[in-house]
Amino acid sequence: MLSVIDQEVSELRTILAEGLLVPVFQPIVDFRARAIYGYEALIRGPEGSVLHRPEKMFAAARRAGCSLALEHACRETSMRAFVAQSLGGRLFLNVTPGCLLAPQLMNGETQALLRELGLPANRIVLELTENQQITDLPGIQEALLHYRGRGFQIAIDDLGEGFANLRMWSDLRPEFVKIDKHFVHGIADDRIKYHFVRAMQDLAGICNASLVAEGIERQEDFNCIRDMGIACGQGYFIERPVSVPARQLSLPVITALDQRRVALTPTQGGQGKVPTARNLLRAIEPLSHLATNDVAIARFEADPELYVLPVVNGQQPIGMINRHSLIDRFARPFRRELYGSKSCELFMDHAPLIVDQHASIQELALMLALAPKHYLYDGFIVTGEGGYLGIGNSQDLMATITEMQISAARYANPLTQLPGNVPINEHIDRMLDADVEFVAAYIDIDNFKPFNDNFGYRRGDDLIQTLGQLICDAVDERNDFVGHIGGDDFFVIFQSADWENRCWQLVHGFAERTQAMVGPEELSQGGYMAENRRGDLGFQALPTLSIGAVRIQPHQYDSHREVAAAASVAKKQAKKRVKEQSEGVIGGSVFVERRRGGLEAPQMPLRQLN
């Protein structure tokens, strides 16, 4: 009688021999494009089998000494199912580091399978898992050069699970890095997880890698990851792994994407209007996936200005044909006769850059910067609710960005280079139009004029520039808008949930920096003798910071003028509190005004800094 282990090994051999592996796919959503970026392929054993779960199956393979054979069978089965279902985007395939050196991958067998399936290598992402230790790092690095040279991209899995994958990131420089689900689940309610992921995001920016957040199971975490600016995400909230996955995002996911925060992109084309991918849209009649290459060639010959042709299946875009690439292929002898009557899908790019019409110019520029270089020439497809609308190109994108930069520079404060009154007002109106909750904070330096008069305008300018830098450091640059009204007055529009802590951080940081700008005598006394506004000589306290904040609810105000007036009242209350403090105290005040809930001043005491 066979033991349980022997039975599992025997069943595994039957599964491999009879091709009983069941591939399932889990979509990966691109937050910026508001579309499915690709699918991760996972594997299951036959339903009802003791080896149905992959961990049981791979454990049996290790005991039987056929782990590489199982991995190879999983990849082949997944690729065949991916192509059979005509799934779009990229295919993420799990690969153990040791398998990278296996003959089936290195000797061209996989490349032959890709040619048979008509699946370009640039649509494949090899996802390295950390279930075995890397013992031959130079060999792995050489193997990755081999795969990248053939068009494959690399991802590492479960970042944050251990130190080993941090070293893998440093040594292997993958194009994609997946954040372990431990740091994703509950991130909306856990500041420690939030800051861990923010640190990963900073590293990804330096390494030019795209982050994928795994294990998104709640809408709150989905919203948090999206608002942080993480590139992609996957998890049960988006869709569970299934054998026949969705090709379009579900309604709950689309609804969650629509609840995004207002982007900080500078405005263009009038008050409150933000340029998006739709502004760059060019209406090009797409080709049906049933059209032949002869039809595509005829379209290019009829229009010399046409550089790309999008290909659609119904209303869904599935590819892009580049003019020069296609004509170059057909310029060779007998190519027209051989391939002219074949489907246009044969020579199209199966993984074009597809963006939603609402993607901001800022997001679009970031996507192009991280994408392979050929997208700069081919451009991108613009969709609305998943359906084809038109195409855009990088030239129009650069022209729009240049115009935005010129507009931003025109209204920037000359001392701090921060946006001035016009951009501030426009951003407030955008927030009001979007019907989102935000906080308007008016920031002012107390006792600035006597300091400027006594120590000189140069020191006064230094103090203003110091405050401007402190504000920029204190806010979340992805969500919070910083403006410089003029003189020593600044304005911040917060979308960060922890805005109040950031305000107090700013007050304390300003107090510390002020100490470094005065002498020991002024510091010990908390001030100095100087003339006041009336010209009378008297004791002047050191500069402090007053912040008046107003929580703005949807439909509460109609224009930026009302918001500015409410913030000014709150700022005056904050300054009043500072004046009520005893002389010699270095600190500041944060005052919160809630129009529909009375006035509230947070009871955080000023502090004596030694």
C-alpha positions in Angstrom: 0.0 0.0 0.0 1.4 3.4 -1.0 2.0 6.1 1.6 0.3 9.5 1.4 3.6 11.0 0.1 3.9 8.3 -2.6 0.3 8.8 -3.6 0.8 12.5 -4.0 4.0 12.0 -6.1 2.1 9.4 -8.3 -0.8 11.8 -8.8 1.5 14.6 -9.7 3.1 12.5 -12.4 -0.4 11.7 -13.8 -1.2 15.4 -13.8 1.9 16.2 -15.8 1.6 13.3 -18.2 -2.1 14.0 -19.0 -1.8 17.8 -19.0 -4.3 18.3 -16.2 -2.9 21.6 -14.8 -5.5 24.3 -14.6 -4.3 27.9 -15.1 -6.1 30.8 -13.5 -5.5 34.5 -14.0 -5.8 37.5 -11.7 -6.0 41.0 -13.3 -3.5 43.7 -12.5 -5.1 47.2 -12.7 -3.1 50.3 -13.8 -4.3 53.1 -11.6 -3.1 55.8 -14.0 -4.6 54.3 -17.1 -7.7 53.1 -15.3 -7.5 49.9 -17.2 -6.3 46.3 -16.8 -2.5 46.3 -17.3 -2.1 42.6 -17.5 -2.7 39.3 -15.7 -0.7 37.2 -13.2 -0.9 33.5 -14.1 -1.4 31.1 -11.2 -1.8 27.4 -11.3 -4.2 24.8 -9.8 -4.4 21.1 -9.8 -7.6 19.3 -10.9 -10.7 20.1 -8.9 -11.2 17.6 -6.1 -7.6 16.5 -6.2 -5.4 16.5 -3.1 -3.0 18.5 -5.2 -5.5 21.1 -6.2 -3.7 23.8 -4.2 -0.3 24.9 -5.7 1.6 24.7 -2.5 0.7 21.0 -2.2 1.6 20.4 -5.8 5.0 22.0 -5.6 5.8 20.3 -2.4 5.1 17.0 -4.1 7.3 18.1 -7.0 10.2 18.8 -4.7 9.9 15.3 -3.2 9.7 13.8 -6.6 12.7 15.8 -7.9 10.7 17.3 -10.8 10.2 20.9 -9.7 11.7 22.3 -13.0 9.5 20.1 -15.1 6.4 21.3 -13.1 7.4 24.9 -13.5 7.9 24.5 -17.2 4.5 22.8 -17.6 2.9 25.6 -15.6 4.4 28.3 -17.9 3.4 26.5 -21.1 -0.1 25.8 -19.9 -0.5 29.4 -18.8 0.8 30.9 -22.0 -1.5 28.7 -24.2 -4.5 29.6 -22.1 -3.6 33.3 -22.2 -3.4 33.3 -26.0 -6.5 31.1 -26.4 -8.6 33.7 -24.5 -7.0 36.6 -26.4 -6.3 38.4 -23.1 -4.7 41.8 -23.4 -1.8 43.4 -21.7 1.2 41.6 -20.1 1.4 38.2 -18.7 3.2 37.8 -15.4 4.7 34.3 -15.0 6.0 33.1 -11.7 9.6 31.8 -12.0 12.0 30.6 -9.2 15.5 32.0 -9.5 17.0 28.6 -10.1 14.6 28.0 -13.0 16.1 30.9 -14.9 19.1 28.8 -15.7 17.0 25.7 -16.7 17.6 24.5 -20.3 13.9 24.9 -21.2 14.2 28.6 -20.7 17.8 29.1 -21.9 17.9 27.0 -25.0 15.2 28.7 -27.0 12.4 26.3 -26.3 10.3 29.0 -24.7 11.1 31.4 -27.5 9.9 28.7 -30.0 6.7 28.3 -28.0 6.1 32.1 -28.1 6.6 32.1 -31.9 4.1 29.3 -32.2 1.6 31.1 -30.2 2.2 34.5 -31.8 3.0 36.0 -28.3 5.7 38.6 -28.3 8.3 38.3 -25.6 7.8 42.0 -24.6 4.4 41.0 -23.2 6.0 38.5 -20.8 7.1 39.5 -17.3 9.1 36.9 -15.5 8.1 37.2 -11.8 10.9 36.0 -9.5 9.6 34.4 -6.3 11.6 34.1 -3.1 10.9 30.5 -2.2 14.5 29.4 -2.8 17.8 31.1 -2.0 19.9 32.5 -4.8 23.2 30.7 -4.7 24.6 31.9 -8.1 24.0 35.6 -8.2 26.4 36.3 -11.1 24.8 33.5 -13.1 21.3 34.9 -12.4 22.4 38.4 -13.5 23.9 37.0 -16.7 20.7 35.1 -17.3 18.6 38.2 -16.9 20.7 40.0 -19.5 19.9 37.1 -21.8 16.2 37.4 -21.2 16.0 41.2 -21.4 17.9 41.0 -24.7 15.0 39.0 -26.0 12.4 41.4 -24.8 11.3 39.8 -21.5 10.8 42.1 -18.4 11.6 41.2 -14.8 9.6 41.5 -11.6 10.4 40.5 -8.0 7.6 39.3 -5.7 6.6 40.0 -2.1 8.8 43.1 -1.4 9.0 43.5 2.3 8.6 39.9 3.2 12.3 39.5 4.0 15.8 41.1 3.5 16.6 38.8 0.6 14.2 40.4 -1.8 15.5 43.9 -0.9 18.9 42.6 -2.0 17.3 41.1 -5.1 16.0 44.5 -6.0 19.4 46.1 -5.5 21.2 43.5 -7.5 18.8 42.6 -10.3 17.2 46.0 -11.0 13.7 44.7 -12.0 11.2 46.6 -14.1 8.4 45.7 -11.6 8.4 45.3 -7.9 5.5 43.7 -6.0 4.7 44.9 -2.5 4.0 42.1 -0.1 0.3 42.0 0.9 1.2 42.4 4.6 2.0 46.1 3.9 -1.1 46.6 1.7 -3.8 45.0 3.8 -5.0 47.7 6.3 -2.7 50.4 4.9 -5.5 53.0 5.0 -5.7 52.7 8.8 -2.0 52.1 9.6 0.5 54.9 9.4 3.5 52.6 9.9 2.5 50.5 6.8 1.8 53.8 4.9 5.3 55.1 5.6 6.9 51.7 4.7 5.2 51.7 1.4 6.1 55.4 0.8 9.7 54.5 1.4 9.4 51.7 -1.2 7.9 54.2 -3.6 10.9 56.5 -3.2 13.2 53.6 -3.9 11.2 52.7 -7.0 11.5 56.2 -8.3 15.2 56.1 -8.0 15.4 52.6 -9.6 13.0 53.5 -12.4 10.8 50.5 -11.3 7.0 50.3 -11.3 5.3 49.1 -8.0 2.5 46.6 -7.9 0.5 46.5 -4.7 -0.6 42.9 -4.0 -3.4 41.7 -1.7 -5.8 44.7 -2.1 -9.0 43.3 -0.5 -10.7 46.5 0.8 -11.9 49.6 -1.0 -10.3 51.7 1.7 -6.9 50.2 0.9 -7.5 50.5 -2.8 -8.3 54.2 -2.5 -5.2 54.8 -0.3 -2.8 52.9 -2.7 -4.4 54.8 -5.7 -4.0 58.2 -4.0 -0.4 57.5 -3.1 0.5 57.2 -6.7 1.4 53.5 -6.8 1.4 52.4 -10.4 -0.6 49.1 -10.3 -2.5 46.9 -7.9 -4.1 43.5 -7.7 -6.2 41.6 -5.2 -9.6 40.2 -4.4 -11.2 43.7 -4.4 -10.3 44.0 -8.1 -10.9 40.3 -8.9 -10.1 36.8 -7.6 -8.0 34.5 -9.7 -10.3 32.7 -12.1 -9.8 30.5 -15.2 -11.7 33.0 -17.4 -10.9 36.5 -16.1 -12.7 39.7 -17.0 -11.3 41.9 -19.8 -12.8 45.1 -18.3 -12.8 46.5 -14.8 -15.8 45.8 -12.7 -18.3 48.5 -11.7 -17.1 48.7 -8.1 -13.5 49.2 -9.2 -14.5 51.9 -11.8 -16.6 53.6 -9.1 -13.6 53.5 -6.7 -11.4 55.0 -9.4 -13.9 57.8 -10.0 -13.6 58.8 -6.3 -10.0 59.8 -6.7 -8.6 63.0 -5.2 -8.0 66.1 -7.2 -4.7 66.0 -9.0 -2.2 68.9 -8.5 -1.6 69.4 -12.2 -1.4 73.1 -13.1 -4.4 74.4 -14.9 -4.7 75.3 -18.5 -7.5 76.6 -20.8 -9.4 78.5 -18.2 -10.4 78.4 -14.6 -10.9 75.0 -13.1 -10.1 73.0 -16.2 -7.3 70.4 -16.0 -5.8 69.0 -19.2 -6.2 65.3 -19.5 -5.6 62.6 -22.1 -8.8 63.6 -23.7 -7.3 67.0 -24.6 -4.7 65.2 -26.6 -7.1 62.9 -28.4 -7.1 62.6 -32.2 -10.0 60.8 -33.7 -8.4 58.1 -35.9 -10.7 55.4 -37.4 -9.4 52.1 -36.0 -8.8 48.9 -37.9 -10.9 45.8 -37.1 -8.9 42.9 -35.8 -10.5 41.0 -38.8 -8.8 43.4 -41.3 -5.9 42.1 -43.4 -2.4 43.6 -43.7 -3.3 44.7 -47.2 -6.0 46.9 -45.7 -3.5 48.4 -43.2 -1.0 49.1 -45.9 -3.7 50.8 -48.0 -4.7 53.1 -45.1 -1.1 54.2 -44.7 -0.6 54.8 -48.4 -3.8 56.9 -48.5 -2.7 59.1 -45.7 1.0 60.1 -45.5 0.4 61.8 -42.1 -0.9 58.6 -40.5 1.9 57.1 -38.4 0.0 54.5 -36.4 -3.2 52.5 -36.7 -5.1 51.3 -33.6 -6.6 47.8 -33.8 -9.9 47.0 -32.1 -12.0 44.0 -31.3 -15.5 45.6 -31.3 -14.9 48.7 -29.2 -12.0 47.3 -27.2 -8.5 48.3 -28.3 -6.2 45.3 -28.6 -3.1 46.6 -30.5 -1.3 49.3 -32.5 0.4 49.1 -35.9 3.4 51.3 -36.6 3.6 52.7 -40.1 7.4 52.4 -40.5 7.6 48.9 -39.0 4.9 47.6 -41.3 6.1 49.2 -44.5 9.7 48.0 -43.7 8.4 44.4 -43.3 6.6 44.6 -46.6 9.5 46.2 -48.5 11.3 42.9 -48.6 10.8 40.5 -51.6 7.5 38.5 -51.6 6.4 39.7 -48.2 3.2 41.3 -49.7 2.3 38.0 -51.4 3.0 36.0 -48.3 1.4 38.1 -45.6 -0.8 40.6 -47.4 -4.0 38.5 -46.9 -3.2 37.6 -43.3 -4.7 39.2 -40.3 -3.3 42.6 -39.3 -2.8 41.2 -35.8 0.3 39.4 -37.1 2.5 42.5 -37.0 0.7 44.7 -34.5 2.0 45.6 -31.0 -0.1 43.5 -28.8 0.7 45.6 -25.7 0.1 49.2 -26.7 -0.1 51.9 -24.1 -3.8 52.4 -23.3 -4.9 55.3 -21.1 -8.3 56.4 -19.8 -9.6 59.8 -21.1 -9.5 61.2 -17.5 -5.8 60.4 -16.9 -4.1 63.7 -16.1 -1.2 65.1 -18.1 1.0 64.5 -15.1 0.1 60.8 -14.9 0.4 60.4 -18.6 3.9 61.9 -18.7 5.0 59.5 -15.9 3.6 56.5 -17.7 5.5 57.4 -20.9 8.7 58.0 -18.9 8.6 54.5 -17.4 7.4 52.7 -20.5 9.6 51.2 -23.2 11.0 53.8 -25.6 9.0 52.7 -28.6 5.9 54.2 -27.0 7.4 57.6 -27.4 7.1 57.1 -31.2 3.9 55.1 -31.3 1.9 57.2 -28.8 -1.0 55.9 -26.8 -4.6 54.8 -27.2 -7.3 56.8 -25.3 -10.4 55.1 -24.0 -13.6 56.0 -22.3 -15.2 53.4 -20.1 -12.9 50.8 -21.7 -14.0 51.7 -25.3 -11.8 53.2 -28.0 -12.0 56.9 -28.4 -8.8 57.9 -30.3 -5.1 58.2 -30.1 -2.6 60.6 -28.7 1.1 61.3 -29.3 4.1 62.4 -27.3 4.6 65.6 -29.3 1.3 67.0 -28.3 2.0 65.8 -24.7 5.3 67.7 -24.6 3.7 70.8 -26.1 1.0 70.8 -23.4 3.5 70.3 -20.6 5.6 73.1 -21.9 2.5 75.4 -22.0 1.6 74.4 -18.5 5.1 75.1 -17.3 5.1 78.6 -18.9 1.8 79.3 -17.4 2.9 78.1 -13.9 6.1 80.2 -14.2 4.1 83.3 -15.1 2.1 83.2 -11.9 4.9 81.9 -9.6 6.2 84.0 -6.7 9.6 85.3 -7.6 11.1 84.7 -4.2 10.0 81.1 -3.5 9.0 80.1 -7.1 5.8 78.7 -5.5 2.4 79.2 -7.2 0.9 82.7 -6.6 -2.6 84.0 -6.2 -4.0 82.9 -9.6 -3.0 79.2 -9.4 -4.1 79.1 -5.8 -7.6 80.5 -6.7 -7.9 78.1 -9.6 -7.0 75.1 -7.5 -9.5 76.0 -4.9 -12.2 76.3 -7.6 -11.2 72.9 -9.0 -11.6 71.4 -5.5 -15.0 73.0 -5.1 -16.1 71.8 -8.5 -15.0 68.2 -7.7 -17.2 68.2 -4.6 -14.4 66.8 -2.4 -13.5 67.5 1.2 -10.3 69.4 1.8 -8.7 71.8 4.3 -7.6 75.4 3.4 -4.8 76.6 5.6 -3.6 80.2 5.7 -0.1 80.5 7.1 1.4 83.8 8.3 4.6 84.8 10.2 4.0 86.7 13.4 6.3 89.7 14.1 7.8 89.6 10.7 8.0 93.3 10.0 10.1 94.3 13.0 12.4 91.3 12.3 12.8 92.4 8.7 13.4 96.0 9.7 15.9 95.2 12.5 17.9 92.4 10.8 17.7 93.6 7.2 15.6 92.5 4.2 18.2 89.8 3.3 17.5 88.0 6.6 13.8 88.6 6.1 13.9 87.0 2.6 15.9 84.1 4.1 13.1 83.6 6.7 10.4 83.6 4.0 12.3 81.2 1.9 13.0 78.9 4.9 9.3 78.9 5.6 8.5 78.0 2.0 10.9 75.1 2.1 9.5 73.9 5.5 6.0 73.9 4.1 7.0 71.9 1.0 8.7 69.4 3.3 5.8 69.1 5.7 3.0 68.4 3.1 2.3 65.4 0.9 3.5 66.6 -2.5 1.2 64.2 -4.3 -2.0 65.5 -2.6 -1.4 68.9 -1.0 -1.1 72.2 -2.9 1.3 74.8 -1.6 1.0 78.5 -2.7 2.7 81.7 -1.8 0.2 84.6 -1.6 3.0 87.2 -1.2 5.3 88.6 1.5 5.2 86.3 4.5 1.7 84.8 3.7 1.3 81.2 2.4 -1.7 79.1 1.6 -1.9 75.3 1.6 -4.8 73.2 0.3 -4.6 69.9 2.2 -6.1 66.5 1.0 -3.9 64.6 3.5 -5.9 63.0 6.3 -3.2 63.9 8.8 -3.2 67.6 7.9 -3.4 68.8 11.5 -0.3 66.9 12.6 1.5 68.3 9.5 0.5 71.9 10.6 1.9 71.4 14.1 5.1 69.8 12.6 5.4 73.0 10.6 5.0 75.3 13.6 7.6 73.4 15.6 10.0 73.2 12.6 9.7 76.9 12.0 10.5 77.7 15.7 13.6 75.5 15.5 14.8 77.2 12.4 14.2 80.7 13.8 16.5 80.0 16.7 19.4 79.4 14.2 18.9 82.8 12.7 19.3 84.9 15.9 22.1 85.4 18.4 22.3 83.8 21.9 21.1 87.0 23.6 17.9 87.3 21.5 17.3 83.6 21.9 17.7 83.7 25.8 15.3 86.7 26.0 12.9 85.4 23.3 13.2 88.6 21.4 15.0 91.9 21.0 14.6 95.7 21.3 13.4 97.4 18.1 10.9 99.9 16.7 7.3 98.8 16.3 5.0 99.8 13.5 4.3 103.2 15.2 8.1 103.9 15.4 8.2 103.4 19.2 11.2 101.5 20.6 10.1 98.4 22.5 10.6 94.7 23.0 9.8 92.6 20.0 9.2 88.8 20.2 10.9 86.5 17.9 8.9 85.4 14.8 6.4 82.6 15.3 3.9 81.0 13.0 0.1 81.3 12.9 -1.9 78.9 10.9 -5.7 79.3 10.4 -7.3 76.2 9.0 -10.8 75.7 7.6 -12.3 72.3 6.9 -14.3 72.5 3.6 -17.1 70.1 3.0 -18.7 69.5 -0.4 -21.3 72.2 -1.4 -20.3 74.4 1.6 -18.7 77.2 -0.4 -19.3 78.5 -3.9 -16.0 80.1 -4.9 -12.4 80.6 -3.9 -13.3 84.0 -2.5 -15.5 82.5 0.2 -12.8 80.0 1.1 -10.1 82.6 1.3 -12.3 84.8 3.5 -13.0 81.9 5.9 -9.3 81.0 6.1 -8.4 84.7 6.8 -10.8 84.7 9.8 -9.2 81.5 11.1 -5.7 83.0 10.6 -6.7 86.1 12.6 -7.9 83.9 15.4 -4.6 82.0 15.4 -2.6 85.2 15.6 -4.8 86.4 18.5 -3.9 83.2 20.4 -0.1 83.9 19.8 -0.5 87.5 21.2 -2.1 86.1 24.3 0.9 84.0 25.1 3.6 85.3 27.5 6.7 86.9 26.1 9.8 84.8 25.7 7.9 81.7 24.4 8.9 80.4 21.0 6.2 78.5 19.3 3.1 79.3 17.3 -0.6 78.5 16.9 -2.9 76.4 14.8 -6.5 77.4 14.8 -9.2 75.3 13.2 -12.5 76.9 12.1 -15.5 74.7 11.3 -18.2 76.9 9.9 -21.0 74.3 10.5 -19.7 73.1 13.8 -18.6 76.2 15.7 -15.0 77.3 16.3 -12.4 74.9 17.7 -8.8 75.7 18.7 -6.7 72.5 19.1 -5.3 72.6 22.6 -1.7 71.9 21.8 0.5 74.2 24.0 3.3 76.4 22.8 6.6 75.0 23.8 9.7 76.6 25.3 12.7 75.6 23.2 16.1 75.8 24.8 
